[in-house]
Amino acid sequence: MQTGKFSYPTTPKGETVEELFGHTIQDPYRWLEDDNSPQTLDWLKAQQAFTVSVLDRYPNRKAMLSHLKELVDYPRQSVPIKRGDWYYYSRNDGLQNQWVSWRKRKDGAEEIFFDPNTLSEDGTTQASITGISKDCRYCTFRISQAGADEAEFWIMEVESKTFLADKLTNIRHSGAAWYRDGFFYSRYDDDHAHQKQVKDQKIYYHRLGEPQEQDRLIYADPANPFRYTHISVSDDQNTLFLYISQGTHGIQIMFRPANDHQAPWSILLEGFEYNAYHIDSYDDGWVYLITNKDAKNFRLVKVNLKAPAEEHWLEVIPQRDYLLDSAHLVGGKLIAIFTKDVQSHIEVMDPDGNFLYSIEMPYQGTADISYFRKEDEEAYFYFNSYVRPDESYHYDIKSNKLSFHHCDPVKCDLSDVVSNQVFYPSRDGSLIPMTLIHKQGVTKDGNNPVYLYGYGGFNISLMPSFSIIRTVLIEKGFILAIANLRGGGEYGEHWHEAGMLFNKQNVFDDFIAAAEYLISEGYSQPERIAINGGSNGGLLVGACLAQRPELFKVAVPMMGVLDMLRYHKFTCGWGWIPEYGDPDQESHFRNLLAYSPLHNIQAGQKYPAIMITTADHDDRVVPGHSFKYAATLQEKVSNEEPVLLYTQFQSSHHPSNITKSLELWADVFSFMCLYLEVD
């Protein structure tokens, strides 16, 4: 296929046509949704070879990967968490493909607890602890091939560090809630090809030593196959909490005694309009509940399970004009973390919500806390910033003493790197925050290369976080622009609602306005701007490409949701209906069609240089989205710049190991530098 100055691999066209709500929808590349067919695999190999041939035009491609490896090759360590007599943490010596679990007693020598790098020769099998028994004798590991969502549960005897014979399969979207000599978990009964729609999730109880086939069914809802269900167990082991959701937004919570399998479920929070989660018991019969019910910025209430009706709730932390991000009962104190203008604020209160004191952060950024049980008298805070490596601090709760614990020894000089938060108007006048990260002394001459990143969805907040990988762009003179678009959770549920369903266009307007701000303020110009986003952020990039292609020089949509008329037909895509809308309902269909990246590609339109990335084991946003989008662009655009499809093998929605991650980002950055004309 010849388009512009590029000769793309041939992509056969089918004849699939559908009439939907009065619209004729042509889908000639639907055959690419079968990503495991021989025809698709042959096409994919040809696309990858073409992509590599273009990337090789950048003379510093190999040097980019080598430099990223140099930057990442330093020891990194997570914050500890105490379980029983042991402190557990993860460590990576530098270029280990998977982080290794370590542990130590307070005054003892450290030892390796489990090394996931031993699970596969190529280091793509991932392992993470997903539950631990009340007595800390056993823990559940989630084992995932190539980083896929589909996984197994393995059980380890903690003292001997040996795995039991128990292995549970068909695990997806589940934790392990330990109770007595086993645990509750959620699973799908059948194996699934990785693009097949999953449904009918059920909850089972697994007793140690018994085969999975004998696991006891705890909850099923055959009348509502498209729902997520999971159970958590109260810390005192007396109560089961059943969480039910119709997707990624809105939840119903029910409860019953843990020791009575015949007891009916009682309602704690009804319906699917609000979000909530409990943070465990305060005293006999009481639980804390953090919720946005009647509080768009969330509040903390105390509920007596003997009288759980809302009129009996006791408010502990009322709603404020900024977001209550989390609350933690530990060491006899309530530790609340708020988010205000995309920065964390920490307050310590008594169990009734009376203010005691604030904890001052070492710098403006993001805070979180690590602890195991509410009886703990110590915890660890960890702090993130755009311009400083992650730091952790030990916190003695009784004395309110915060003492430095650890900071990773990065290999680059960050002394001249600064971050600056700005606010810019979107199309409707709403002020949108954005953080600019760059070297000191940047000149507003309109010629700076810009890496503009956004997400804007699912109530997910883009909070300050350190990325050693992105420093390679700063070294090359880039301005990194992180836009906090509507649809995220930075300002509570109001902010989220302003960018979901029929308000989704606001997200694209916010991102377009970010580029316009960078241009009008003299930071850059269209010929120097690269945009990037992944998953829902891939949708963002695709939609903005369709609406304002002249505003950007380079675009990299990664693992994107790009076919908005069929996204709900694969794996867990139905769970995004509360966010995007139901394509099978006419009003939502028309709204989705208006911005669906695949369906808004204009024949003959000139687009920026585009590299679409996906992965062969992505069972969340299946590769068919990217395959069809790339084929359609290559057919229709009138470009002097390329449209590339870049597929990682033995990888998934997120890179399956450090090697895959470095290779991916080295090529993404090489592509940006090639077409922004940066050495």
C-alpha positions as CSV (number, residue, x, y, z in Angstrom):
1,M,0.0,0.0,0.0
2,Q,1.5,3.3,-1.1
3,T,0.6,6.4,1.0
4,G,2.7,9.5,0.7
5,K,6.3,8.6,0.7
6,F,5.8,5.3,2.6
7,S,4.9,1.9,1.1
8,Y,3.0,0.1,3.9
9,P,2.4,-3.6,4.1
10,T,-0.7,-4.8,2.3
11,T,-3.8,-5.1,4.4
12,P,-6.7,-7.0,2.8
13,K,-10.1,-5.4,3.2
14,G,-13.2,-7.4,4.2
15,E,-16.8,-6.5,3.5
16,T,-18.2,-6.2,7.0
17,V,-20.9,-3.5,7.1
18,E,-23.5,-2.9,9.8
19,E,-26.6,-0.6,10.0
20,L,-26.7,0.8,13.5
21,F,-29.3,3.4,14.5
22,G,-29.5,4.7,11.0
23,H,-25.8,4.8,10.4
24,T,-23.9,2.6,7.9
25,I,-20.8,1.4,9.8
26,Q,-18.1,-0.1,7.6
27,D,-15.6,-2.3,9.4
28,P,-13.4,-3.8,6.6
29,Y,-10.6,-4.8,9.0
30,R,-12.7,-6.6,11.5
31,W,-10.7,-9.8,10.6
32,L,-7.8,-8.2,12.5
33,E,-9.7,-8.6,15.8
34,D,-8.7,-12.3,15.6
35,D,-5.2,-11.5,16.7
36,N,-4.1,-15.1,16.9
37,S,-5.0,-16.1,13.3
38,P,-2.2,-17.1,10.9
39,Q,-3.3,-14.3,8.6
40,T,-3.2,-11.7,11.4
41,L,0.2,-12.9,12.6
42,D,1.7,-12.7,9.2
43,W,0.4,-9.2,8.8
44,L,1.7,-8.2,12.2
45,K,5.2,-9.4,11.4
46,A,5.2,-7.4,8.2
47,Q,4.0,-4.3,10.1
48,Q,6.6,-4.7,12.8
49,A,9.4,-5.1,10.2
50,F,8.2,-1.9,8.5
51,T,8.1,-0.1,11.9
52,V,11.7,-1.1,12.7
53,S,12.9,0.1,9.3
54,V,11.5,3.6,10.1
55,L,12.8,3.6,13.7
56,D,16.3,2.7,12.4
57,R,16.3,6.1,10.6
58,Y,17.0,7.7,14.0
59,P,20.7,7.5,14.3
60,N,20.7,7.4,18.1
61,R,18.1,4.6,18.5
62,K,20.6,2.2,20.0
63,A,22.2,4.9,22.1
64,M,18.8,5.8,23.4
65,L,18.3,2.2,24.7
66,S,21.8,2.1,26.1
67,H,21.4,5.3,28.0
68,L,18.0,4.3,29.4
69,K,19.7,1.1,30.7
70,E,22.4,3.2,32.3
71,L,19.9,5.5,34.0
72,V,17.8,2.6,35.4
73,D,20.8,0.6,36.5
74,Y,20.7,1.6,40.2
75,P,19.3,-0.2,43.3
76,R,15.7,0.7,44.0
77,Q,13.6,-0.4,47.0
78,S,10.0,-0.2,48.0
79,V,8.6,1.0,51.3
80,P,8.4,-1.8,54.0
81,I,5.2,-3.4,55.3
82,K,5.2,-5.3,58.6
83,R,3.5,-8.7,58.6
84,G,3.9,-10.7,61.8
85,D,7.5,-10.4,63.0
86,W,8.8,-9.7,59.5
87,Y,9.2,-6.5,57.5
88,Y,8.6,-7.2,53.8
89,Y,9.8,-5.0,50.9
90,S,10.7,-5.3,47.2
91,R,14.0,-4.5,45.7
92,N,15.5,-4.3,42.2
93,D,19.3,-4.3,41.9
94,G,19.0,-2.2,38.7
95,L,18.2,-4.2,35.6
96,Q,16.4,-7.2,37.1
97,N,13.4,-8.0,35.0
98,Q,11.1,-8.5,38.0
99,W,11.4,-6.9,41.5
100,V,12.5,-9.4,44.1
101,S,10.6,-9.8,47.5
102,W,12.9,-9.4,50.5
103,R,12.2,-9.5,54.3
104,K,13.9,-9.0,57.6
105,R,13.1,-9.0,61.3
106,K,13.6,-5.8,63.1
107,D,17.2,-6.4,64.2
108,G,17.9,-9.4,61.9
109,A,19.6,-10.0,58.7
110,E,17.6,-9.5,55.5
111,E,16.9,-12.5,53.2
112,I,15.2,-13.1,49.8
113,F,11.6,-14.1,50.3
114,F,10.7,-14.8,46.7
115,D,12.4,-14.1,43.3
116,P,10.0,-14.0,40.4
117,N,12.9,-13.9,37.9
118,T,13.1,-17.7,38.5
119,L,9.7,-18.3,37.0
120,S,10.6,-17.9,33.3
121,E,13.7,-17.8,31.2
122,D,12.8,-14.4,29.6
123,G,11.7,-12.9,32.9
124,T,8.2,-12.0,31.6
125,T,6.2,-14.0,34.3
126,Q,5.1,-11.6,37.0
127,A,4.3,-12.4,40.7
128,S,2.9,-10.3,43.4
129,I,1.5,-10.9,46.9
130,T,-2.3,-10.5,46.9
131,G,-3.3,-11.7,50.3
132,I,-1.9,-13.0,53.6
133,S,-3.5,-15.1,56.3
134,K,-4.5,-13.6,59.7
135,D,-1.8,-15.5,61.5
136,C,0.8,-14.6,58.8
137,R,1.6,-18.2,58.1
138,Y,0.5,-18.2,54.5
139,C,0.4,-15.8,51.6
140,T,-1.2,-15.8,48.2
141,F,0.8,-14.9,45.1
142,R,-0.8,-13.8,41.9
143,I,1.2,-15.4,39.0
144,S,0.7,-13.9,35.5
145,Q,2.2,-15.0,32.2
146,A,3.6,-12.1,30.2
147,G,1.8,-9.6,32.5
148,A,-1.7,-10.5,31.4
149,D,-4.8,-9.9,33.5
150,E,-5.6,-13.6,33.4
151,A,-3.6,-15.2,36.3
152,E,-3.2,-18.0,38.7
153,F,-3.0,-18.0,42.5
154,W,-0.2,-19.9,44.2
155,I,0.0,-20.3,48.0
156,M,3.2,-20.1,50.0
157,E,4.0,-21.3,53.5
158,V,5.8,-18.2,54.8
159,E,8.2,-19.6,57.3
160,S,9.7,-22.2,54.9
161,K,9.2,-20.1,51.8
162,T,7.8,-23.2,50.0
163,F,4.7,-23.3,47.7
164,L,1.9,-25.7,48.5
165,A,0.4,-27.9,45.8
166,D,-2.6,-25.6,45.6
167,K,-2.8,-23.7,42.3
168,L,-6.0,-21.8,41.3
169,T,-6.7,-20.9,37.7
170,N,-9.0,-18.5,35.8
171,I,-8.3,-15.7,38.2
172,R,-9.0,-12.1,37.0
173,H,-9.9,-9.0,38.9
174,S,-9.6,-10.7,42.2
175,G,-7.7,-10.5,45.5
176,A,-7.5,-13.2,48.2
177,A,-9.4,-12.5,51.4
178,W,-8.1,-14.9,54.0
179,Y,-10.4,-16.4,56.5
180,R,-9.5,-19.3,58.9
181,D,-7.7,-22.0,56.8
182,G,-8.4,-20.6,53.4
183,F,-9.5,-17.6,51.5
184,F,-12.3,-16.1,49.4
185,Y,-11.6,-15.1,45.8
186,S,-13.4,-14.3,42.5
187,R,-13.1,-16.3,39.3
188,Y,-14.6,-17.1,36.0
189,D,-15.5,-20.7,35.5
190,D,-14.3,-21.1,31.9
191,D,-10.9,-20.6,30.2
192,H,-11.0,-17.5,27.9
193,A,-9.2,-16.8,24.7
194,H,-7.7,-13.4,25.5
195,Q,-10.1,-11.4,23.3
196,K,-13.2,-13.2,24.5
197,Q,-15.8,-11.4,26.6
198,V,-15.6,-12.5,30.2
199,K,-18.7,-12.7,32.3
200,D,-20.4,-14.5,35.2
201,Q,-17.8,-13.8,37.8
202,K,-18.4,-15.8,41.0
203,I,-17.0,-15.9,44.5
204,Y,-15.6,-19.1,45.9
205,Y,-13.9,-20.1,49.2
206,H,-10.7,-22.2,48.8
207,R,-9.6,-24.4,51.7
208,L,-5.9,-25.1,51.8
209,G,-5.0,-28.5,50.6
210,E,-8.2,-29.1,48.6
211,P,-8.4,-29.1,44.8
212,Q,-10.0,-26.1,43.2
213,E,-12.9,-28.2,41.9
214,Q,-14.0,-28.6,45.6
215,D,-14.0,-24.9,46.3
216,R,-17.3,-23.8,47.8
217,L,-19.5,-21.4,45.9
218,I,-20.2,-18.3,48.0
219,Y,-21.9,-15.9,45.6
220,A,-23.2,-16.0,42.1
221,D,-25.6,-13.7,40.2
222,P,-26.6,-15.4,36.9
223,A,-29.2,-12.8,36.2
224,N,-26.5,-10.1,36.0
225,P,-23.5,-11.7,34.2
226,F,-21.8,-8.3,33.6
227,R,-20.8,-7.4,37.1
228,Y,-17.7,-7.5,39.3
229,T,-17.9,-9.2,42.7
230,H,-15.4,-9.6,45.5
231,I,-15.4,-10.2,49.2
232,S,-13.2,-8.7,52.0
233,V,-13.0,-9.9,55.5
234,S,-13.0,-7.6,58.5
235,D,-9.8,-7.6,60.5
236,D,-11.5,-9.3,63.5
237,Q,-12.6,-12.0,61.1
238,N,-16.3,-11.6,62.2
239,T,-17.8,-10.0,59.1
240,L,-17.8,-10.6,55.3
241,F,-18.2,-7.5,53.1
242,L,-19.5,-8.2,49.6
243,Y,-18.7,-5.6,46.9
244,I,-20.7,-5.6,43.7
245,S,-20.1,-3.2,40.8
246,Q,-21.4,-2.9,37.2
247,G,-18.1,-1.6,36.0
248,T,-15.5,0.9,37.0
249,H,-17.8,3.3,38.6
250,G,-20.4,2.8,41.3
251,I,-20.6,0.1,43.9
252,Q,-23.0,-1.8,46.2
253,I,-21.8,-3.1,49.5
254,M,-23.5,-5.8,51.5
255,F,-22.4,-7.7,54.6
256,R,-23.1,-10.8,56.8
257,P,-21.5,-12.7,59.6
258,A,-18.5,-14.6,58.5
259,N,-19.4,-17.8,60.4
260,D,-22.9,-18.2,59.1
261,H,-23.0,-19.3,55.4
262,Q,-26.8,-19.3,55.4
263,A,-27.3,-15.8,56.7
264,P,-28.8,-13.3,54.3
265,W,-26.8,-10.4,53.0
266,S,-27.6,-7.0,54.6
267,I,-27.3,-3.7,52.7
268,L,-24.5,-1.3,53.7
269,L,-24.6,0.9,50.6
270,E,-27.3,0.3,48.0
271,G,-27.3,0.7,44.3
272,F,-24.5,1.6,41.9
273,E,-24.6,5.4,41.9
274,Y,-21.9,6.0,44.4
275,N,-18.4,4.8,45.3
276,A,-17.4,3.6,48.8
277,Y,-15.1,1.2,50.7
278,H,-14.8,0.3,54.3
279,I,-11.6,0.8,56.3
280,D,-12.4,-1.8,58.9
281,S,-13.8,-1.8,62.4
282,Y,-13.4,0.8,65.0
283,D,-15.1,-1.0,67.9
284,D,-17.5,-3.9,68.3
285,G,-20.1,-3.6,65.5
286,W,-18.7,-0.4,64.0
287,V,-16.9,0.2,60.7
288,Y,-15.5,3.2,59.0
289,L,-16.8,3.9,55.5
290,I,-15.3,6.4,53.1
291,T,-17.8,7.4,50.4
292,N,-18.9,10.0,47.9
293,K,-22.6,9.5,48.9
294,D,-23.8,13.1,49.3
295,A,-20.2,14.2,49.2
296,K,-18.6,14.6,45.8
297,N,-15.2,15.2,47.5
298,F,-15.7,12.1,49.7
299,R,-16.3,12.0,53.5
300,L,-15.6,9.5,56.3
301,V,-18.5,8.1,58.3
302,K,-18.9,5.6,61.0
303,V,-21.6,2.9,60.7
304,N,-22.9,0.5,63.2
305,L,-23.6,-2.8,61.4
306,K,-26.4,-3.5,63.9
307,A,-28.2,-0.4,62.5
308,P,-26.6,0.3,59.1
309,A,-29.3,2.6,57.6
310,E,-28.0,5.9,56.5
311,E,-29.9,7.9,59.1
312,H,-27.8,6.3,61.7
313,W,-24.4,7.1,60.1
314,L,-22.0,9.3,62.2
315,E,-19.9,11.7,60.3
316,V,-16.2,11.6,61.2
317,I,-14.6,13.7,58.5
318,P,-17.1,15.9,56.7
319,Q,-16.7,16.8,53.1
320,R,-14.3,19.6,52.4
321,D,-13.8,21.8,49.3
322,Y,-10.9,19.6,48.3
323,L,-10.6,15.8,48.0
324,L,-10.4,13.3,50.8
325,D,-8.1,10.8,49.1
326,S,-7.8,8.2,51.8
327,A,-8.2,7.5,55.5
328,H,-6.4,5.0,57.7
329,L,-7.0,3.8,61.2
330,V,-3.7,2.8,62.7
331,G,-2.0,3.0,66.1
332,G,-5.2,4.5,67.7
333,K,-5.2,7.4,65.2
334,L,-6.9,8.4,62.0
335,I,-4.5,9.4,59.3
336,A,-6.2,11.2,56.5
337,I,-4.6,12.1,53.2
338,F,-6.2,14.9,51.2
339,T,-5.5,16.1,47.7
340,K,-5.5,19.9,47.0
341,D,-4.5,21.2,43.6
342,V,-2.8,17.9,42.7
343,Q,-0.7,17.9,45.9
344,S,-1.1,15.7,49.0
345,H,-1.8,17.1,52.5
346,I,-1.7,14.8,55.6
347,E,-3.6,15.2,58.9
348,V,-3.6,13.1,62.0
349,M,-6.9,12.9,64.0
350,D,-8.3,11.0,66.9
351,P,-10.8,8.1,66.0
352,D,-13.7,10.6,66.1
353,G,-12.2,12.9,63.5
354,N,-10.9,15.6,65.9
355,F,-7.8,17.3,64.4
356,L,-4.5,16.6,66.3
357,Y,-1.8,17.8,64.0
358,S,-0.5,17.9,60.4
359,I,2.4,16.0,59.0
360,E,4.6,18.2,56.9
361,M,5.8,16.7,53.7
362,P,9.4,17.1,52.8
363,Y,8.3,18.7,49.5
364,Q,5.2,19.3,47.4
365,G,4.1,16.1,45.8
366,T,2.2,12.8,46.5
367,A,2.0,11.0,49.8
368,D,0.9,7.5,50.8
369,I,1.2,5.2,53.8
370,S,2.2,1.6,54.4
371,Y,1.0,-0.4,57.4
372,F,-0.6,-3.8,58.0
373,R,-3.1,-3.7,60.9
374,K,-4.8,-0.9,62.8
375,E,-3.0,-2.1,66.0
376,D,0.4,-1.2,64.5
377,E,2.1,1.6,66.3
378,E,4.4,2.3,63.4
379,A,3.9,3.0,59.7
380,Y,5.9,4.2,56.7
381,F,5.1,7.2,54.6
382,Y,6.4,7.4,51.1
383,F,6.6,10.6,49.0
384,N,6.7,11.2,45.3
385,S,7.7,14.2,43.3
386,Y,8.3,15.0,39.6
387,V,11.8,16.2,40.3
388,R,13.1,14.1,43.3
389,P,13.5,10.3,43.6
390,D,11.0,8.5,45.8
391,E,11.6,8.8,49.5
392,S,10.2,6.8,52.5
393,Y,10.0,7.8,56.2
394,H,9.4,5.8,59.3
395,Y,6.5,7.2,61.4
396,D,6.2,6.5,65.1
397,I,2.5,7.1,65.7
398,K,2.6,7.5,69.5
399,S,5.3,10.1,69.5
400,N,4.4,11.6,66.1
401,K,8.0,11.3,65.0
402,L,8.8,11.1,61.3
403,S,12.4,9.9,60.5
404,F,14.1,9.4,57.2
405,H,14.2,5.7,56.0
406,H,15.3,5.4,52.4
407,C,15.9,7.2,49.1
408,D,16.9,5.5,45.9
409,P,20.4,6.6,44.7
410,V,19.7,7.8,41.1
411,K,22.6,8.2,38.7
412,C,21.6,11.5,37.1
413,D,21.9,15.1,38.3
414,L,18.5,16.5,39.1
415,S,19.7,19.8,40.6
416,D,18.8,21.9,37.6
417,V,15.4,20.2,37.0
418,V,12.3,22.1,38.1
419,S,8.6,21.6,38.1
420,N,6.0,24.4,37.8
421,Q,2.3,24.1,38.1
422,V,0.2,26.3,35.8
423,F,-3.5,26.7,35.2
424,Y,-4.9,27.3,31.7
425,P,-8.5,27.8,30.4
426,S,-10.2,25.0,28.5
427,R,-12.7,25.7,25.7
428,D,-15.6,26.3,28.2
429,G,-13.5,28.5,30.5
430,S,-12.8,25.8,33.1
431,L,-9.3,26.1,34.6
432,I,-7.2,23.0,34.1
433,P,-4.0,22.3,36.1
434,M,-0.8,21.2,34.3
435,T,2.7,20.6,35.6
436,L,5.7,21.6,33.4
437,I,9.0,19.8,34.2
438,H,12.2,20.9,32.6
439,K,15.7,22.3,33.1
440,Q,16.0,25.6,34.8
441,G,16.2,28.6,32.5
442,V,14.0,27.4,29.7
443,T,13.5,30.1,27.1
444,K,10.1,31.0,25.8
445,D,11.2,31.2,22.2
446,G,8.5,28.9,20.8
447,N,11.1,26.3,19.9
448,N,11.2,23.9,22.8
449,P,10.4,20.2,22.1
450,V,7.4,19.2,24.3
451,Y,6.2,15.9,25.5
452,L,2.5,16.4,26.4
453,Y,0.9,13.6,28.4
454,G,-2.7,13.1,29.6
455,Y,-5.2,10.5,30.7
456,G,-8.5,12.0,31.8
457,G,-10.8,9.2,32.8
458,F,-12.0,6.6,35.3
459,N,-11.5,8.9,38.3
460,I,-7.8,8.3,38.1
461,S,-5.6,11.2,39.3
462,L,-2.3,12.0,37.7
463,M,-0.4,12.9,40.9
464,P,3.3,13.9,41.1
465,S,5.6,10.9,40.5
466,F,9.2,10.4,39.7
467,S,10.2,8.8,36.4
468,I,13.9,8.1,35.8
469,I,13.0,7.1,32.2
470,R,11.5,10.5,31.3
471,T,14.7,12.2,32.5
472,V,16.3,11.3,29.1
473,L,13.9,13.7,27.5
474,I,14.7,16.5,29.9
475,E,18.4,15.9,29.2
476,K,17.6,16.5,25.5
477,G,15.9,19.8,26.3
478,F,12.2,18.7,26.3
479,I,9.5,20.3,28.4
480,L,7.4,17.5,30.0
481,A,3.8,18.7,30.3
482,I,1.5,16.6,32.5
483,A,-2.1,17.8,32.1
484,N,-4.7,17.0,34.8
485,L,-7.7,16.7,32.6
486,R,-11.3,16.4,33.6
487,G,-12.5,12.8,33.9
488,G,-9.7,12.2,36.4
489,G,-10.2,12.3,40.2
490,E,-8.0,15.2,41.1
491,Y,-10.9,17.4,42.3
492,G,-13.3,14.7,43.3
493,E,-16.4,13.3,41.6
494,H,-17.4,16.6,40.1
495,W,-14.2,16.6,38.1
496,H,-14.7,13.0,37.1
497,E,-18.3,13.5,36.0
498,A,-17.3,16.5,33.9
499,G,-15.2,14.2,31.7
500,M,-17.3,11.0,31.4
501,L,-20.3,9.8,29.4
502,F,-21.9,12.7,27.5
503,N,-19.2,15.0,28.9
504,K,-16.3,13.1,27.4
505,Q,-15.6,15.8,24.8
506,N,-14.5,18.1,27.7
507,V,-11.4,15.8,28.1
508,F,-10.4,16.3,24.5
509,D,-11.0,20.0,24.8
510,D,-8.8,20.1,27.9
511,F,-5.9,18.4,26.1
512,I,-6.2,20.5,23.0
513,A,-6.3,23.6,25.2
514,A,-3.1,22.4,26.9
515,A,-1.3,22.4,23.5
516,E,-2.8,25.8,22.6
517,Y,-1.6,27.2,26.0
518,L,2.0,25.9,25.4
519,I,2.0,27.6,22.0
520,S,0.4,30.9,23.1
521,E,2.7,31.2,26.1
522,G,5.8,30.8,23.9
523,Y,6.9,27.4,25.2
524,S,6.6,25.6,21.9
525,Q,4.9,25.4,18.5
526,P,2.9,22.6,16.7
527,E,6.0,21.4,14.9
528,R,7.7,20.7,18.2
529,I,4.9,19.0,20.2
530,A,4.6,15.2,20.7
531,I,1.5,13.8,22.5
532,N,1.2,10.6,24.3
533,G,-1.2,8.6,26.4
534,G,-2.0,5.0,27.2
535,S,-5.2,2.9,27.5
536,N,-7.9,5.6,28.1
537,G,-5.1,8.0,27.3
538,G,-4.7,6.2,24.0
539,L,-8.3,7.1,23.3
540,L,-7.5,10.7,24.2
541,V,-4.6,10.9,21.7
542,G,-6.7,9.2,19.0
543,A,-9.6,11.6,19.5
544,C,-7.4,14.7,19.5
545,L,-5.7,13.5,16.4
546,A,-9.0,13.3,14.6
547,Q,-10.1,16.7,15.9
548,R,-7.0,18.8,15.7
549,P,-4.3,17.0,13.6
550,E,-2.5,20.2,12.7
551,L,-1.8,21.0,16.4
552,F,0.8,18.3,16.9
553,K,3.9,16.9,15.1
554,V,4.1,13.5,16.7
555,A,1.4,11.3,18.4
556,V,1.9,8.0,20.2
557,P,-1.4,6.4,21.3
558,M,-0.5,3.3,23.4
559,M,-2.7,0.3,24.1
560,G,-5.6,2.6,23.2
561,V,-9.4,2.1,23.3
562,L,-9.9,3.2,19.7
563,D,-13.1,1.5,18.5
564,M,-15.7,3.0,20.7
565,L,-18.6,1.0,19.0
566,R,-17.2,-2.4,19.9
567,Y,-15.0,-1.9,23.0
568,H,-17.6,-3.6,25.2
569,K,-17.5,-6.8,23.3
570,F,-14.0,-7.9,24.4
571,T,-12.7,-9.3,27.7
572,C,-13.7,-6.8,30.5
573,G,-14.6,-3.9,28.2
574,W,-18.2,-4.1,29.3
575,G,-16.9,-2.8,32.7
576,W,-16.2,0.6,31.0
577,I,-19.8,1.3,30.1
578,P,-20.4,3.4,33.2
579,E,-17.5,5.6,32.0
580,Y,-18.1,5.7,28.3
581,G,-21.7,4.7,27.7
582,D,-23.4,1.7,26.1
583,P,-22.9,1.5,22.3
584,D,-26.1,-0.6,22.1
585,Q,-28.2,2.4,23.3
586,E,-28.9,5.0,20.6
587,S,-28.1,8.1,22.6
588,H,-24.7,6.7,23.8
589,F,-24.0,5.3,20.3
590,R,-24.3,8.7,18.7
591,N,-22.1,10.3,21.4
592,L,-19.4,7.6,21.0
593,L,-19.5,7.7,17.2
594,A,-18.8,11.5,17.4
595,Y,-15.4,11.0,18.9
596,S,-14.4,7.3,18.2
597,P,-10.9,7.5,16.9
598,L,-11.4,4.6,14.4
599,H,-14.5,6.1,12.9
600,N,-13.4,9.7,12.6
601,I,-10.3,9.2,10.4
602,Q,-10.8,11.5,7.4
603,A,-9.7,10.3,4.0
604,G,-7.0,12.5,2.5
605,Q,-6.3,14.3,5.8
606,K,-2.7,15.0,6.8
607,Y,-1.9,13.7,10.2
608,P,1.2,14.0,12.4
609,A,3.8,11.2,12.5
610,I,2.0,8.4,14.4
611,M,3.2,5.3,16.2
612,I,0.5,3.1,17.6
613,T,1.7,0.7,20.3
614,T,0.1,-2.5,21.6
615,A,1.1,-5.9,23.0
616,D,0.3,-9.4,22.0
617,H,-0.8,-10.5,25.5
618,D,-2.9,-7.4,26.2
619,D,-6.2,-8.9,27.5
620,R,-7.5,-5.7,28.8
621,V,-7.6,-3.4,25.8
622,V,-7.2,-6.1,23.1
623,P,-4.8,-5.5,20.2
624,G,-7.6,-5.5,17.7
625,H,-8.2,-1.8,18.6
626,S,-4.7,-0.8,17.5
627,F,-4.6,-3.2,14.5
628,K,-7.8,-1.8,12.9
629,Y,-6.8,1.8,13.7
630,A,-3.4,1.4,12.1
631,A,-4.8,-0.3,9.0
632,T,-7.4,2.4,8.5
633,L,-5.0,5.2,9.0
634,Q,-2.5,3.7,6.6
635,E,-5.3,3.3,4.0
636,K,-6.8,6.8,4.3
637,V,-4.3,9.4,5.3
638,S,-2.4,11.6,2.9
639,N,0.8,11.9,4.8
640,E,4.4,12.8,4.4
641,E,4.9,11.4,7.9
642,P,4.5,7.7,8.8
643,V,1.8,5.7,10.5
644,L,3.5,2.9,12.4
645,L,2.2,-0.1,14.3
646,Y,4.5,-1.2,17.1
647,T,3.7,-4.5,18.8
648,Q,5.5,-5.9,21.8
649,F,5.6,-9.7,22.1
650,Q,5.4,-11.6,25.4
651,S,4.0,-8.4,26.9
652,S,0.7,-7.0,27.9
653,H,-1.3,-3.9,28.8
654,H,1.8,-2.8,30.8
655,P,5.3,-4.0,29.8
656,S,5.8,-7.5,31.3
657,N,9.3,-6.8,32.6
658,I,12.0,-4.1,32.8
659,T,13.6,-5.2,29.5
660,K,10.4,-4.8,27.7
661,S,9.7,-1.5,29.3
662,L,13.1,0.0,28.4
663,E,12.8,-1.3,24.8
664,L,9.3,0.2,24.5
665,W,10.2,3.6,25.8
666,A,13.5,3.8,24.0
667,D,11.6,3.3,20.7
668,V,8.8,5.7,21.7
669,F,11.3,8.4,22.5
670,S,13.4,7.6,19.4
671,F,10.3,8.1,17.3
672,M,9.5,11.4,18.9
673,C,13.1,12.7,18.6
674,L,13.3,11.6,14.9
675,Y,10.2,13.6,13.9
676,L,10.8,16.5,16.3
677,E,14.3,16.7,14.9
678,V,16.0,16.3,18.3
679,D,19.4,14.6,18.4
